[in-house]
Amino acid sequence: LDDFLGVLDALAVVGLGLALLTHGARELTDELRAAIALEAPRLGPGVVLASSHNVLCGHLLTETRDAPRTYCVSPARTAFDFLDRRTPPPGAPVLYIDSARYPGDPATLLRGYRCRDLRRVRVTRGPWEVGAFRLAACAANAR
């Protein structure tokens, strides 16, 4: 797993782009990680993370060290498909995360779930917004 995490980490850094790296990607990571640490436990036991773009999925997996487990609900095939990480476990609460750069619609991507926005995490450097993330809570529909 560590080798896989290393490869995904390298891909995520490339995907962030030079502009974000020069504006302090470490703080971006810290702000998002803090929001995940606050919101994930509130969703209950067995919570998982999900996003819809392979770069953001890889970034989430490496920055959280896969705790909670990360799934990539992308409509396109990604490396997560080969790890059986496209679809969250049935009934698992999902903390869905997307960004202004990689937006997605959790209601469309997570069939059988109902989602509500929890918060937005804005990353600023001085007067400039250099990143924005949306966190949504998604619960499985009752059967």
KETORLO-715832 format. One line per 4 residues: number of its first residue (from 1); their letters; for each residue z, x, y of N, C-alpha, C, O, CB. Coordinates in steps of 0.02 Angstrom, whole numbers, m for minus. Glycine has a CB too. Layout:
<atoms>
NUM	A	Z/X/Y/Z/X/Y/Z/X/Y/Z/X/Y/Z/X/Y; ...
</atoms>
This chain:
<atoms>
1	LDDF	0/41/m60/0/0/0/0/43/63/m32/26/112/60/m47/0; 36/100/62/38/142/122/m31/168/141/m47/172/200/85/200/111; m73/187/91/m140/210/107/m181/153/138/m217/164/187/m176/235/43; m174/93/110/m210/36/137/m186/22/208/m227/8/252/m200/m26/92
5	LGVL	m120/24/219/m93/13/286/m119/65/335/m134/49/393/m17/14/285; m125/127/313/m151/180/356/m222/167/377/m240/177/435/m146/247/320; m264/145/330/m334/129/346/m337/71/394/m373/73/444/m374/114/282; m299/18/380/m299/m40/425/m273/m22/494/m298/m47/544/m258/m97/395
9	DALA	m222/21/496/m195/43/561/m249/79/601/m256/66/661/m134/89/550; m286/123/569/m340/159/604/m393/110/629/m417/116/686/m372/211/557; m411/61/588/m461/12/609/m435/m31/666/m473/m47/712/m480/m33/550; m372/m49/664/m342/m90/718/m343/m52/783/m357/m81/836/m271/m112/700
13	VVGL	m326/12/782/m325/52/843/m395/55/873/m403/48/934/m299/122/830; m445/66/831/m514/67/856/m531/0/887/m563/m4/939/m564/84/800; m510/m55/854/m526/m122/878/m492/m140/944/m516/m183/980/m506/m172/827; m437/m108/959/m403/m123/1023/m444/m102/1083/m439/m131/1136/m335/m89/1025
17	GLAL	m485/m52/1073/m527/m29/1128/m493/23/1172/m432/23/1180/m549/m88/1170; m534/65/1199/m510/120/1241/m471/95/1302/m422/126/1322/m568/163/1264; m492/39/1331/m458/15/1392/m385/m1/1378/m342/18/1416/m493/m48/1419; m372/m36/1323/m302/m52/1307/m262/10/1290/m204/15/1308/m299/m102/1250
21	LTHG	m293/56/1255/m257/117/1237/m236/156/1299/m182/185/1300/m301/161/1192; m278/157/1349/m260/194/1410/m211/156/1454/m183/184/1500/m323/209/1449; m200/92/1438/m152/52/1477/m88/41/1438/m49/m3/1457/m182/m14/1497; m76/78/1385/m12/75/1350/m11/26/1292/25/m23/1294/41/57/1397
25	AREL	m50/40/1240/m51/m4/1182/17/m8/1148/32/m58/1115/m103/20/1132; 58/43/1155/125/41/1123/166/m17/1150/198/m53/1111/162/108/1135; 165/m28/1216/202/m84/1244/173/m150/1222/210/m198/1210/202/m79/1321; 107/m155/1216/75/m215/1191/104/m230/1122/122/m287/1108/m2/m207/1188
29	TDEL	107/m182/1080/133/m190/1013/207/m211/1015/227/m256/979/125/m126/973; 246/m179/1057/317/m196/1061/328/m267/1085/371/m302/1058/352/m148/1109; 290/m290/1133/297/m358/1159/279/m410/1106/314/m460/1098/254/m368/1221; 224/m398/1071/204/m445/1019/252/m443/960/270/m495/933/132/m428/995
33	RAAI	273/m383/940/321/m377/885/386/m414/902/415/m447/858/336/m303/870; 409/m409/963/470/m444/984/462/m520/980/508/m555/958/490/m424/1056; 404/m545/1000/391/m617/996/390/m640/923/416/m693/906/325/m635/1031; 359/m601/879/357/m618/808/428/m618/779/446/m663/742/312/m567/769
37	ALEA	467/m567/796/535/m562/771/578/m622/793/623/m643/757/568/m496/794; 564/m649/851/601/m706/876/578/m772/843/620/m812/822/593/m712/952; 513/m781/838/486/m846/816/483/m854/740/495/m909/715/418/m855/844; 466/m802/702/456/m809/630/518/m837/594/510/m884/555/439/m741/600
41	PRLG	578/m811/606/636/m838/570/650/m912/585/679/m947/544/698/m797/586; 630/m934/643/641/m1004/662/600/m1053/620/616/m1112/615/623/m1014/735; 546/m1027/588/503/m1071/549/528/m1081/478/502/m1123/442/433/m1043/547; 577/m1043/458/608/m1054/393/590/m1002/341/550/m956/354/589/m1120/367
45	PGVV	620/m1008/282/608/m960/228/536/m962/204/504/m1015/203/655/m972/169; 510/m905/185/442/m900/159/389/m899/212/330/m904/196/429/m957/114; 408/m892/276/359/m891/330/311/m832/321/331/m778/299/395/m886/399; 248/m844/339/196/m793/337/162/m791/405/165/m839/443/145/m806/280
49	LASS	129/m735/420/88/m728/480/16/m742/461/m5/m728/405/96/m658/512; m22/m768/508/m94/m778/497/m130/m770/563/m104/m786/617/m109/m847/466; m191/m744/558/m236/m740/615/m306/m751/588/m316/m759/528/m229/m672/653; m355/m750/633/m423/m766/611/m474/m711/622/m532/m720/606/m446/m827/647
53	HNVL	m454/m654/649/m501/m599/658/m475/m538/622/m416/m520/627/m511/m584/734; m519/m504/585/m498/m449/543/m462/m394/582/m416/m363/556/m557/m420/508; m482/m380/643/m450/m327/682/m378/m348/699/m331/m309/691/m490/m312/746; m370/m409/723/m303/m432/740/m260/m439/676/m201/m422/678/m306/m499/777
57	CGHL	m289/m462/622/m252/m466/559/m227/m397/538/m169/m390/518/m297/m497/503; m270/m348/542/m251/m279/524/m197/m253/569/m150/m218/547/m311/m234/526; m203/m268/633/m153/m246/682/m85/m278/666/m34/m244/666/m174/m265/754; m85/m342/651/m22/m377/635/9/m348/571/69/m336/568/m34/m452/626
61	LTET	m32/m337/520/m7/m311/457/26/m242/466/80/m230/440/m63/m306/406; m7/m199/503/21/m131/511/81/m130/557/129/m93/543/m32/m84/537; 80/m168/610/135/m166/658/198/m200/632/253/m183/653/114/m199/722; 190/m247/586/249/m281/557/268/m251/490/317/m271/459/236/m356/550
65	RDAP	227/m203/467/236/m173/400/234/m228/347/268/m225/295/303/m134/396; 194/m279/361/182/m335/315/245/m376/301/253/m403/246/153/m308/251; 289/m380/349/349/m422/342/358/m460/407/378/m431/458/413/m379/325; 344/m525/407/321/m567/352/250/m549/330/213/m516/366/324/m640/372
69	RTYC	232/m571/270/166/m556/242/111/m584/288/119/m637/317/158/m586/170; 57/m546/294/2/m564/339/m58/m589/300/m78/m560/250/m18/m503/382; m87/m644/325/m147/m673/295/m201/m677/349/m186/m684/409/m133/m744/266; m264/m672/328/m320/m673/375/m364/m733/358/m404/m730/311/m361/m607/373
73	VSPA	m357/m786/396/m392/m849/383/m460/m851/417/m483/m903/439/m349/m908/406; m492/m794/420/m557/m787/452/m611/m826/414/m610/m828/352/m577/m714/457; m657/m858/450/m712/m890/416/m759/m839/384/m797/m856/338/m751/m935/465; m757/m777/408/m799/m724/379/m758/m686/327/m696/m685/329/m824/m675/434
77	RTAF	m792/m655/280/m758/m615/229/m728/m553/261/m760/m520/302/m807/m595/172; m666/m537/242/m632/m477/267/m600/m439/209/m603/m462/152/m579/m496/320; m571/m382/225/m535/m343/174/m478/m383/144/m457/m371/87/m509/m277/204; m451/m430/182/m396/m471/157/m416/m515/98/m374/m533/57/m368/m514/213
81	DFLD	m481/m531/93/m505/m570/36/m494/m532/m30/m480/m562/m81/m579/m587/44; m501/m466/m27/m495/m426/m88/m422/m416/m108/m407/m393/m163/m528/m359/m78; m376/m434/m64/m304/m430/m78/m275/m499/m91/m214/m506/m97/m268/m396/m20; m318/m550/m96/m297/m619/m104/m252/m640/m46/m199/m671/m56/m261/m629/m171
85	RRTP	m273/m622/15/m235/m637/75/m275/m678/125/m263/m673/185/m211/m573/107; m321/m719/102/m358/m763/148/m317/m827/160/m309/m848/218/m427/m781/119; m291/m857/108/m257/m921/113/m182/m912/102/m161/m884/52/m285/m970/61; m142/m935/150/m69/m931/140/m47/m969/78/m81/m1016/57/m33/m957/203
89	PPGA	10/m951/50/36/m987/m8/46/m1061/8/65/m1078/64/103/m955/m33; 33/m1105/m40/40/m1177/m27/110/m1194/m2/161/m1173/m31/26/m1217/m91; 112/m1231/53/176/m1253/81/212/m1203/124/262/m1221/156/220/m1273/26; 189/m1141/127/224/m1090/167/217/m1105/241/163/m1123/264/196/m1019/152
93	PVLY	272/m1100/279/265/m1106/351/226/m1047/379/234/m990/355/335/m1110/385; 183/m1059/427/138/m1008/453/151/m998/528/152/m1045/567/64/m1026/441; 160/m935/547/160/m916/618/90/m890/631/72/m834/613/216/m861/635; 50/m932/664/m20/m914/679/m23/m877/745/8/m898/794/m66/m978/681
97	IDSA	m60/m822/746/m65/m781/807/m138/m768/821/m175/m745/777/m25/m714/800; m159/m782/882/m225/m760/903/m218/m730/973/m164/m726/1001/m276/m819/903; m274/m708/1000/m272/m675/1065/m330/m700/1107/m376/m732/1083/m275/m598/1058; m326/m684/1171/m381/m701/1216/m445/m667/1192/m500/m694/1200/m365/m680/1289
101	RYPG	m438/m608/1164/m496/m571/1139/m522/m599/1074/m582/m600/1062/m479/m497/1131; m477/m622/1030/m495/m649/964/m466/m719/956/m419/m728/916/m471/m602/908; m492/m768/992/m465/m836/987/m486/m870/922/m536/m853/892/m486/m878/1047; m447/m918/901/m463/m959/842/m428/m1025/848/m382/m1033/889/m442/m922/777
105	DPAT	m449/m1073/809/m418/m1139/810/m379/m1148/745/m409/m1161/693/m472/m1195/818; m313/m1142/748/m275/m1146/685/m283/m1213/650/m279/m1216/588/m202/m1134/700; m293/m1267/686/m302/m1332/655/m364/m1334/611/m366/m1368/560/m306/m1388/708; m416/m1297/630/m477/m1293/591/m471/m1242/535/m495/m1253/480/m536/m1276/636
109	LLRG	m440/m1185/551/m436/m1130/503/m384/m1141/448/m393/m1116/392/m420/m1066/539; m332/m1178/463/m278/m1190/414/m281/m1263/393/m242/m1305/417/m208/m1172/444; m327/m1278/349/m334/m1348/325/m272/m1368/287/m245/m1329/247/m398/m1356/281; m250/m1428/299/m190/m1452/266/m126/m1435/303/m71/m1445/278/m186/m1425/196
113	YRCR	m134/m1408/364/m76/m1390/405/m81/m1426/472/m136/m1442/495/m72/m1313/416; m25/m1439/503/m24/m1463/572/9/m1408/613/59/m1379/593/15/m1533/579; m20/m1394/670/2/m1337/711/20/m1359/781/m8/m1407/808/m52/m1283/713; 68/m1323/810/86/m1335/880/98/m1267/912/127/m1222/882/151/m1381/886
117	DLRR	75/m1261/973/85/m1199/1010/159/m1187/1023/195/m1234/1041/45/m1200/1077; 181/m1125/1014/250/m1107/1028/257/m1071/1094/298/m1089/1136/277/m1063/973; 215/m1020/1103/221/m980/1164/160/m936/1172/120/m927/1126/285/m936/1163; 154/m910/1232/102/m861/1247/138/m796/1267/189/m797/1302/53/m885/1305
121	VRVT	111/m741/1244/138/m676/1261/86/m642/1305/31/m625/1282/155/m632/1197; 103/m632/1368/58/m599/1415/79/m526/1420/138/m511/1428/59/m633/1486; 31/m482/1416/44/m410/1422/13/m388/1488/m47/m393/1498/15/m370/1361; 55/m364/1532/31/m343/1598/46/m269/1610/94/m242/1582/62/m386/1654
125	RGPW	5/m239/1650/15/m171/1674/6/m174/1750/m50/m178/1775/m35/m119/1641; 62/m172/1785/58/m183/1857/34/m253/1869/59/m300/1839/11/m130/1891; m15/m262/1913/m39/m329/1928/m92/m355/1878/m116/m411/1886/m68/m330/1998; m110/m314/1828/m165/m332/1783/m139/m358/1716/m93/m330/1686/m210/m272/1771
129	EVGA	m170/m412/1693/m157/m435/1626/m205/m399/1579/m266/m403/1587/m166/m513/1620; m178/m363/1531/m220/m323/1486/m221/m353/1416/m256/m327/1372/m195/m251/1483; m183/m405/1404/m184/m437/1340/m147/m503/1343/m102/m512/1385/m152/m393/1286; m166/m549/1301/m133/m614/1297/m137/m639/1225/m190/m638/1195/m165/m666/1348
133	FRLA	m80/m661/1200/m76/m686/1131/m47/m756/1131/m4/m773/1173/m34/m638/1088; m70/m796/1084/m42/m863/1074/m8/m864/1006/m37/m841/957/m97/m918/1079; 52/m890/1003/88/m900/940/93/m975/929/113/m1012/974/159/m866/941; 76/m997/868/80/m1067/850/118/m1075/784/110/m1034/739/9/m1098/845
137	ACAA	157/m1126/779/193/m1143/718/151/m1192/679/130/m1243/706/265/m1172/733; 140/m1177/616/99/m1221/574/138/m1239/511/162/m1196/475/31/m1187/555; 144/m1304/499/180/m1329/441/131/m1368/396/86/m1402/419/240/m1375/462; 141/m1360/331/98/m1395/283/108/m1471/290/165/m1494/299/114/m1373/211
141	NAR	53/m1508/287/57/m1580/288/93/m1605/225/86/m1577/171/m13/m1611/293; 132/m1658/233/166/m1687/175/113/m1717/128/63/m1745/151/217/m1742/197; 125/m1710/64/76/m1736/15/96/m1803/m11/61/m1831/m52/68/m1688/m43
</atoms>
